[in-house]
Structures are given as C-alpha cells and as structure tokens.
Amino acid sequence: MKARTLTAPEIGLIAGTRVALGVGIGLLIAGRLGECARRGAGWALLSIGGLSTIPIVMHVRGKPEAAHL
C-alpha cells in the first residue's frame, strides 16, 4: 500500500464529501420529509458528494508518496 500525507484541509474536504454522500443516501431511504423534497435533496447531496469525490481522489493519487522513516 502506498502512503501519502494529507493536510488537515484535505482531510476535512474528504470528510465533507463522505457526509454529503451519507446524508444524501439517508434522505433517499428515509420517510421523514415529503416525497418530492426528500428525493430532490437526497439526489442533490448524493450527486454533489459523488462528483466532488473524483477530483479529490485525483489530487490525492497525484501526490508523491510519503517518505518511509
């Protein structure tokens, strides 16, 4: 496995996309909101979380490997 170092803002950005994906999926399977609002918000958050993951993964994979101690 390759090791890469991440900064705190990068970790926060990754966590934010995971939260958006999770909330989007949760809204899609929950029944608390009205059908139309729930589906719209769920799909929007799922899409934002999924699409924003792609450039983040490309950025992290493009970073040089961490030096082994």
Phi and psi in degrees as a GROMACS rama.xvg file:
@    title "Ramachandran Plot"
@    xaxis  label "Phi"
@    yaxis  label "Psi"
@TYPE xy
-86.3055  138.075  LYS-2
-105.234  135.249  ALA-3
-133.522  145.744  ARG-4
-91.7518  141.904  THR-5
-122.495  144.518  LEU-6
-84.1521  165.421  THR-7
-59.8355  -42.7728  ALA-8
-63.0994  -35.3795  PRO-9
-65.6384  -41.3039  GLU-10
-64.6705  -41.0118  ILE-11
-62.4314  -40.0375  GLY-12
-65.267  -42.8951  LEU-13
-63.0363  -44.092  ILE-14
-63.042  -38.9795  ALA-15
-62.1786  -39.9044  GLY-16
-68.5791  -35.5728  THR-17
-65.8378  -39.4828  ARG-18
-63.767  -45.3424  VAL-19
-60.7266  -42.7562  ALA-20
-62.6496  -45.9842  LEU-21
-64.497  -44.5545  GLY-22
-65.2838  -40.5388  VAL-23
-60.8214  -45.4976  GLY-24
-65.3016  -41.5616  ILE-25
-60.4777  -42.2795  GLY-26
-65.7267  -35.045  LEU-27
-68.3536  -31.523  LEU-28
-98.3791  -10.6503  ILE-29
-84.9286  164.187  ALA-30
-122.027  19.2861  GLY-31
-77.6103  -38.5113  ARG-32
-90.2992  170.816  LEU-33
-64.9579  153.453  GLY-34
-53.8653  -48.394  GLU-35
-67.4045  -46.6061  CYS-36
-65.2578  -42.0837  ALA-37
-63.0911  -46.425  ARG-38
-66.18  -42.4365  ARG-39
-62.5897  -48.5317  GLY-40
-67.1101  -41.2751  ALA-41
-61.55  -49.3287  GLY-42
-65.98  -36.3184  TRP-43
-63.8368  -48.8724  ALA-44
-65.7375  -40.6969  LEU-45
-61.6247  -43.3794  LEU-46
-65.724  -45.3371  SER-47
-62.4189  -46.3946  ILE-48
-62.3447  -43.6542  GLY-49
-69.1904  -45.3149  GLY-50
-71.4609  -32.7125  LEU-51
-75.736  -15.8856  SER-52
-69.3315  -34.476  THR-53
-60.1442  -52.9976  ILE-54
-66.2302  -30.6452  PRO-55
-66.2983  -44.7857  ILE-56
-62.2002  -41.4081  VAL-57
-63.3586  -39.3492  MET-58
-65.2631  -46.941  HIS-59
-66.1765  -40.7697  VAL-60
-68.0139  -25.0694  ARG-61
-82.2664  -9.9733  GLY-62
-72.8014  148.296  LYS-63
-67.5253  154.871  PRO-64
-66.8077  149.231  GLU-65
-71.8639  144.282  ALA-66
-69.79  137.372  ALA-67
-81.8878  135.877  HIS-68
